[in-house]
């Protein structure tokens, strides 16, 4: 492994070397030596770098992105600890599900995802979808509603394809 692997991880988040080193839990000088190749990069450094990317993304720092490998691990972890009152998209506990109003959909209100609906057909397909696919489906549904609209985004089966 090379310092280039750490630099690639750091490029996923908008952090300086000093800030990334702090998130990894190593001194700046150590991080600089790792990234430039003066010090050999060990697997523990890569794991610390992945943790720094995950934590930075979870902290909501603007411009941070999560590589698919880390998104899949985070999604699996959420699925393993998901509670019955958890948001069907992000897994956050304490999500409110509105009583059925006769329509063929369920409505949820989550602190992370805001208020959204899932059609009955999409809900039937839901279990086979990864957490990442669910987030993408919600993003598609939200993109179909105008930003200033009072309309509630609806996840349909088409959003899951």
N, C-alpha and C positions, 0 to 999 in steps of 0.2 A: 504494500500500500504506500501511496505517496501523499505528500502534502496537497497535491492537486485534488485528491478526493475530499479533503477537508474544505478546500476552497470552493469546490462545487457545492458542498452542503451549505456553506456560508452564503453562496450566491442565491439560494432559495429565499433568504430573508434579508431585509435591508439593514444589516448590522455591520458596523466597522469591525476590524480585527479585535479591538479592545472589548467591544460589547459582546462579540461572539465568544471570545475567550472567557469572559465573565459568566456567560450562560453555560459554557462547558465546565466551568469550575477549575480552570487552569490559569496561571499567570499569563499576562500578555506576552512576555518574552518567550515563554514556552510555546505559546500558540504560534508566534512569528517563526520560531525555529522549526516547528512542525510543518507549517505551510510552505516555508522556503526549502525544506528538505535537509536542514542542518541536523535535525533530530528525526529519528525513524518514527513513522506513524504506526502505532500498534492498534489492534482491534478495539481496545478500550477507548482510544481517542475517537475513532469513527463512531462508536456507540454514544459517546458524550456529545459529539457533533450532531448526531441524529436527535438526541434528546433536546439539544439547544434549538434545533429547527422546530421540533414538535411544540416545545414550550413557548417559543416566540410566536408561533402561529396561534396557539391557544390563547395567548395574551392579547390577541387581536391587533397586533402591530400592523399598521397599514403597509401594504406592499409585500407582506409575507405570503409565501406559497408553500404548500405541502406536497412533496413528491408522492407519487402513487404508492410506492412501497410503504411509506409512513402512514399515508391515509388509510391503507388497507389494515395495518396493524391497529391504528386508532379505532377504526370501525369495528374490528373484531372485539377489541376490548370493551367498547360501548355495548355491543350486542351481548357480551358475557355478563355485564353488570346491569343491563336494562331492567327497569322495574315495570310493573303493569300499568302504572300511571305515567309512564315515560312517553316523550314525544316519539311518534313513529318515524320521524326523519332523523333527528339528532340524538335521541335517547335521553334527553334531559328529564329528570324526574319532576313531578309537580305540574305536568301539563294538563290543562283542562280540556275535556272532551265535551262538546255541546250535546245536549239531548237531540235525538233524531227529530227532524221536523217534517218527515214524510218524503223528503227528497232521497234520491239514490246516492247519497254521499255522507261522509262523516266530517265534522268540523272540529278542528283542534286550535288551541291557543297556547303557544309556547313562548317563553321569554327569549329564546334564541331565534326561532323561526317565524315569530309573529303568528297571526291567524291565517289558517289555510284550510282547504277542503280536499278530501280524497274521494274520488268517485268510487262507487261500489265495485266496478270492474277493476279499477286500479288496485283497490284494497285486496281483491281476490288474488292479484298477481304479486302483492307486496312482499310476502314471505321469501320469494325467490330472488329478491333484489338485495344487493349489497348496500351498506350505509352510503357509500359514495354515489351509487346509482340513485338512491333516494334523494340525496342533496341535489343532484343534477336535475331530477324530476321537479323538485320544488323550485329550483332556479328557472327552469323552463316555464312553469306555471306562473311565476311572478313576472317573467319577462312579457307575458301575454296581457298583463294588466297595466294600465297607464299609471305612472308614479303618483299622480294626484287623485286617482280614482278611489272610490269607497268600495269598489268591487273586491270580493275576497278571492284570492288565487285558488284555482281548482286544479289538482293533480289528476290528470286523466290517464287512461291506459296508454295513450299515444306518447305521453311524456316518459314512460318507462321503457320505451323501445330504443 
